[in-house]
């Protein structure tokens, strides 16, 4: 894939649509590409997280239970997995298993924070997006309580 295609695909993900082009270039060049075979675990529930992943090819099943129940969700390309882990330490709430051969980009927390530091306009946009999402979430919780 050409760099312009990679950037366009990243911009299709809500968190990255406000990123400056140069920030997306740095992300594209610095993220680690991982190949998974069908059945490989990207991570397991309870694992410590050190960043997020972008699914670029294949599919990943998210499973809350390890008892053979069907997956709660199956993700397709250009999905961000582990958004919260980009900014804070947490544990994985689900197990992520490749349903078919898959390619992912691993974005470490250190890389994400470096991008925000080097691109203050991007950082401001990300903060605004997160604040808006938190406000909506709080309003939804308030609505559910009434």
C-alpha positions in Angstrom: 0.0 0.0 0.0 1.2 3.5 -0.8 1.8 6.0 2.1 -1.2 8.1 0.9 -3.4 5.0 1.1 -2.1 4.2 4.6 -2.9 7.8 5.7 -6.3 7.8 4.2 -7.1 4.5 6.0 -5.9 5.9 9.3 -8.1 9.0 8.8 -11.1 6.7 8.5 -10.7 5.9 12.2 -12.4 8.5 14.4 -9.5 9.1 16.7 -7.1 9.8 13.8 -9.3 11.9 11.5 -8.2 15.1 13.2 -4.5 14.2 13.1 -2.2 16.4 11.1 -0.8 14.7 8.0 2.8 14.8 9.4 1.6 13.2 12.6 0.0 10.4 10.6 3.2 9.9 8.6 5.1 9.5 11.8 2.6 7.1 13.1 2.7 5.0 9.9 6.5 4.9 9.8 6.9 4.2 13.6 4.2 1.7 14.3 5.2 -2.0 14.3 3.5 -4.3 11.8 2.5 -7.7 13.2 1.2 -10.7 11.2 -1.2 -13.1 12.9 -2.3 -16.5 11.8 -5.8 -17.7 12.2 -6.2 -18.6 15.9 -3.3 -16.5 17.2 -4.0 -14.4 20.2 -3.3 -10.7 19.8 -3.7 -10.4 23.6 -5.6 -12.1 26.4 -8.0 -10.8 28.9 -6.2 -9.5 32.0 -2.9 -8.8 30.1 -1.2 -5.5 30.9 -1.5 -3.1 28.0 1.2 -0.9 26.5 -0.7 0.6 23.6 -3.3 0.0 20.9 -3.6 -1.8 17.6 -5.0 -0.9 14.2 -6.4 -3.9 12.3 -5.4 -3.4 8.7 -6.2 -6.9 7.2 -8.2 -9.9 8.3 -10.6 -10.1 11.3 -10.2 -10.2 15.0 -12.7 -11.7 17.4 -13.1 -10.1 20.9 -14.1 -12.6 23.5 -15.0 -11.8 27.1 -15.2 -15.4 28.2 -12.7 -18.2 27.6 -15.3 -20.9 27.7 -16.2 -21.5 24.1 -19.1 -19.0 23.8 -19.3 -17.1 20.6 -17.3 -13.9 20.3 -19.1 -10.8 21.4 -17.7 -8.8 18.5 -15.7 -9.5 15.3 -13.7 -6.5 14.1 -12.8 -5.8 10.5 -10.1 -3.6 8.9 -9.4 -0.1 10.0 -10.6 -0.6 13.5 -8.7 0.7 16.5 -8.3 -1.8 19.3 -7.3 -0.6 22.8 -7.9 3.1 22.4 -7.7 3.7 26.2 -4.4 1.9 26.4 -2.9 4.6 24.2 -3.0 7.1 27.0 -3.1 5.1 30.3 -2.0 1.8 31.9 -4.8 -0.7 32.0 -5.5 -4.4 31.6 -7.1 -5.9 28.6 -10.9 -6.5 29.3 -11.2 -9.1 26.5 -9.2 -11.7 24.6 -8.5 -10.8 20.9 -8.1 -13.8 18.6 -7.4 -13.6 14.8 -10.3 -15.3 13.0 -8.2 -15.5 9.8 -4.7 -14.3 8.8 -4.6 -10.7 10.0 -2.2 -7.7 9.9 -2.1 -5.2 12.7 -0.2 -2.0 13.4 1.0 -1.8 17.0 1.0 1.7 18.4 2.8 1.9 21.7 1.7 4.3 24.3 5.1 5.9 24.1 4.7 6.5 20.4 1.2 7.9 20.8 2.3 10.3 23.5 5.4 11.3 21.5 3.1 12.3 18.6 0.9 14.4 20.8 4.0 16.1 22.2 5.5 16.8 18.8 2.3 17.9 17.2 0.5 20.3 19.6 -2.3 21.0 17.1 -3.1 17.3 16.9 -2.9 17.1 20.7 -5.4 19.9 21.1 -7.8 18.2 18.6 -7.5 14.9 20.4 -8.2 16.5 23.8 -11.3 18.2 22.3 -12.5 14.9 20.8 -12.0 13.0 24.1 -13.7 15.8 26.1 -16.7 15.7 23.7 -17.0 11.9 24.1 -16.7 12.1 27.8 -19.5 14.8 27.9 -21.8 12.6 25.8 -21.0 9.6 28.0 -21.9 11.5 31.1 -25.1 12.8 29.6 -26.1 9.2 28.6 -25.4 8.0 32.1 -27.5 10.9 33.5 -30.3 10.1 31.1 -30.3 6.4 32.0 -30.6 7.2 35.7 -33.8 9.3 35.2 
